[in-house]
């Protein structure tokens, strides 16, 4: 039960998440390959990646990137940018706007 659809995720309204775009070869910040987000709760990182199924999944992507072990670039994004990307990718019903 670690999967939550963006439209059902109460964290979509939580400004404490930090968002990042995954930028792979041939992509740009304007056309990211994916979205990851991080929130620290009681000193513990809670990292999630939005999967192709439209659900948030736990991930180690941000940790790998910080250790220099992730092959793609992570670019900081605002909450509004991330949610706008989700709305374009999954439709307005799947992502909430600010």
N, C-alpha and C positions, 0 to 999 in steps of 0.2 A: 504494500500500500504506500510506496514511496513516490507514486506518480500522481500528479495533480494537474488537471487541465488549466490553462491560463485563465479562462473565464470563471473558474471555480476557485481560484487561488486567492485567499485573502491577502497574500503578500503583494498582489498587484496594487493594492492601495497603501502599502507600507513603504514610506520614503527611506527606510534604513537600508534597503537593498542597493548595492553598487552594481551597475550593469556594464557589460563589455560585449563588443561585437567580435566574433571570430572572423578574421580576414585571411582567407586562403589564397593560393596562387590564382591570379587572374580576377580576383575580386577586389572590391574597395570598401571603404567605410560606408559608402552609399548603397552597396549591394553585398552586405555581409553574408557569410556562409551560415552563421548561427548566432545565438545569443547565450551568454552565461551570466549568472548573477551571484553575488556574495552578500551574506549578512552575517555579522558576528553576534552570537548569542552566548552570553556567559563565558566569553573568551574562546568560544569554539566557532570555527568557520563553518558556515552552512552554504555550500556551493551547489548550484544547480545549473544544468544545461537544458535548453529547450530542444527536445528530440524531434525528429521528423514526424512523429505521431501527434505533435502538438501538446505533449505532456512534459512537465518539468521532472528531470531525473537528477539524482545526486551525481556529482562528478568530481574528479580531481584535476580538471583542466587548469584551473587558476593556479593551484599549487605547482603543477608541472611547469607552467609558464614562468612562475617566480623562480623556479630552480633551473631555468634555462633548458628544460627537457621537452618543451612543447614545440612542435615543428611549425606551427602557424602563429600569426600575430594576434594578440588581443588588444583591442583599442577601446579605451574608456568611452562610454556613452552615457548620456543623461537618461533618466527614467523616461522622460517624454519621447526621446529618440527611440529607445528600445521598445516602448509600447506602440509607437507609430509603426515600427518595422513589423511587430507582431500582428498588428491590425492589417497591414498590407499582405502579409504572408498567409494569415489564417482567417482573415475576415473580421469585420468590426465586432461580431458577436463573441469572438474568441479572446479579444484583448480589450482592456479598458483604457480609456484616455485619461490624461491628468485632469 
